[in-house]
């Protein structure tokens, strides 16, 4: 079946502008995660959604970052007043959580954000 | 605090050599998951393995094998008879059972030369 999809694949913006990144999880996956990967580094956790529970925002680096999720489907990560240090690949992952069964996370291809 | 350390930044080998990628983790949780992911030059993250902390049996999948040692908090990954297609960045990760938030190491870049 279809995997996790993300759009756009690449985004170039000017410092100070707002950007929105989109993630479409695998159908039926109730858990959704956003991660950031700076050049040459590992992934950093940003935010986690699980069903109707309040999201875990503990990884968001500043109040310029926010994310929303509509039900158990699409999620949008918004970065306001972008800074050059926001340049990174933003990866989305989804996971099926059904009762006590938990699958692994499946990652999308990422959005490469470049802030000039 | 949870932490994953991959001390090897980059490894270069010649095809057919065996190579081991090291991973050491820190956690206060008694139950957790350990993972390995592969990130080829194309950029996508490819899931390789998930291991529950209660299961210390080593695992072999084709040319890949994993050695989990709870006593030393290590989860090392060995590729036998490496191939050029194995060239990628390999990430070790740790998660807690409840949220499955992944804590990644900084990755090891493996280059396999023909």
Interface residues (C-beta under 8 A of the other chain):
Chain A: X31 X33 X35 X41 X42 X43 X44 X45 X48 X50 X56 X59 X89 X91 X93 X95 X102 X104 X105 X106 X107 X109 X110
Chain B: X4 X35 X37 X43 X44 X45 X47 X50 X91 X93 X99 X100 X101 X102 X103 X104 X105 X106 X107
